Amino acid sequence: MQTYEKVLAEIEVGLISGRWSLGDRLASERALAEEFGVSRASVREALRVLEAMGIITRATGSGPESGATVVDQPAAGLGAAIRLHVAAGTVDVRDVVEMRLLLEGWAAQAVAMRCATESLAETQNTGQPVGQDQPESCLARAQEILEQMDATQISPQEFQMLDAEFHVELVRLGGNSLFEATMLGLRKAIAHYVADGVDRIDDWEGLATDLRTEHRQILHALRAGDALAATALVESHIEGFYRRALG
């Protein structure tokens, strides 16, 4: 075990035991080095690793706000690791598609159930059901993204960026931070194969129209709280593009 790994292990013990919690500031590099019996360089290296993993943030200087603070940013480390593996070519496009099916299929079910619960609560509070043209607060951003995708002068590149944002938003709404981090890590890989697929299709306008329709159907099922339909539509949407563009 390298010396900085010893520091990582000690800090992990401190996190597990509750010595440090979210928002807590770690001791200074000098104090940690003395406590763990290592050099400040080893402490500094360990802190760099923790920062890359999204466990801490560091502020330079010597004031009260300087030093390392425990945070909760799993997307930072997990997402970066996934992006590097994809960039290295060790992850196949089909693997990315299958991961999307798992993540977004789960998210569709979770979000639909959430919308059903919110709709029931609204009905009980007001005596009136939520109309299909009234987006629940949790779906407001997704609705906004689809409206931006309807712009007549939107370029294929802008459309694809919004498309990716819609799918990331879906997983974010599912409420699982690790799933969201994984989806963010896959975003560039997804964008790459989507762009490649779009380049192979002659009828971009026809494809864009179909994708808009599918997105609207997904949003409608989510708003209706229909978990089975939402999941099936999301999976069909992902698989359909893969077969059409790359199959």
C-alpha positions, 0 to 999 in steps of 0.5 A, spaced: 500 500 500 502 506 498 502 512 503 497 516 500 492 510 500 493 509 507 491 516 508 485 514 504 483 508 508 484 513 514 479 518 512 474 513 509 474 510 517 473 517 519 467 518 514 464 511 516 465 512 523 461 519 523 467 523 525 466 527 518 460 528 515 457 532 509 459 539 510 465 538 515 471 541 514 477 536 515 483 538 519 489 541 515 494 538 511 499 538 517 495 536 522 493 530 518 500 528 516 502 528 524 496 524 526 497 519 520 504 519 521 505 521 513 508 526 509 504 532 507 505 530 500 502 524 501 496 527 505 496 532 499 496 526 494 490 523 497 486 529 498 487 530 490 484 523 489 478 525 494 477 531 490 477 527 483 472 522 486 467 528 488 468 526 496 471 533 498 472 540 495 478 544 496 479 551 497 486 555 497 488 560 502 489 560 509 483 563 512 477 560 515 474 558 508 480 554 506 482 547 506 478 540 504 470 540 506 466 533 505 461 534 500 456 529 496 458 529 488 458 522 486 457 524 479 464 527 479 468 521 480 463 516 477 462 520 471 469 521 470 471 514 470 465 512 466 467 517 460 474 515 460 473 507 460 468 509 454 473 514 451 479 508 451 474 504 447 473 498 452 465 499 452 461 497 446 456 501 443 451 496 445 453 496 452 451 503 452 444 502 449 443 496 454 445 500 460 440 506 458 435 501 458 436 499 465 437 506 467 431 509 463 427 504 464 427 504 472 427 512 471 420 512 467 417 507 472 419 511 478 417 518 475 411 515 473 409 513 480 411 519 483 407 523 478 401 518 480 402 520 487 403 527 486 396 527 482 392 523 487 395 528 493 393 534 488 386 531 487 385 530 495 387 537 496 383 541 491 377 536 489 380 536 482 384 532 478 390 534 474 389 536 467 393 533 462 395 540 459 398 542 466 405 539 467 406 537 474 412 541 478 417 535 477 416 534 469 416 542 468 423 542 466 422 536 461 416 539 458 420 545 457 426 541 454 421 538 449 418 545 447 425 548 445 425 541 441 419 544 437 423 550 435 422 550 427 429 553 426 433 548 431 439 545 428 440 537 428 446 539 433 441 543 438 436 538 437 441 532 439 443 536 445 436 537 448 435 530 446 440 528 451 438 533 456 431 530 456 434 523 458 438 526 463 433 529 466 428 523 466 434 519 470 435 525 475 427 525 476 428 518 478 431 520 485 437 515 485 444 519 485 448 513 483 444 512 477 444 520 475 452 520 476 452 513 471 447 517 466 452 523 466 458 519 465 455 516 459 452 522 456 458 523 451 458 516 449 451 517 448 452 523 444 457 520 440 453 514 437 447 518 436 451 523 432 454 517 428 447 514 427 444 521 425 449 522 420 447 515 417 440 517 416 438 521 410 431 524 412 433 528 418 426 531 418 422 525 418 427 522 424 426 529 428 418 528 427 418 521 430 423 523 436 418 529 438 412 524 437 416 519 442 418 524 447 411 527 447 408 520 448 413 518 454 411 525 457 404 523 457 405 517 460 409 519 466 404 525 467 398 520 467 402 516 472 402 510 467 409 506 469 408 500 465 406 505 459 412 509 460 417 504 461 415 500 455 415 507 451 422 509 453 425 502 452 422 502 445 424 509 444 431 507 445 431 501 442 428 504 436 433 509 434 439 504 435 436 499 430 434 505 425 440 508 425 446 503 427 442 496 426 
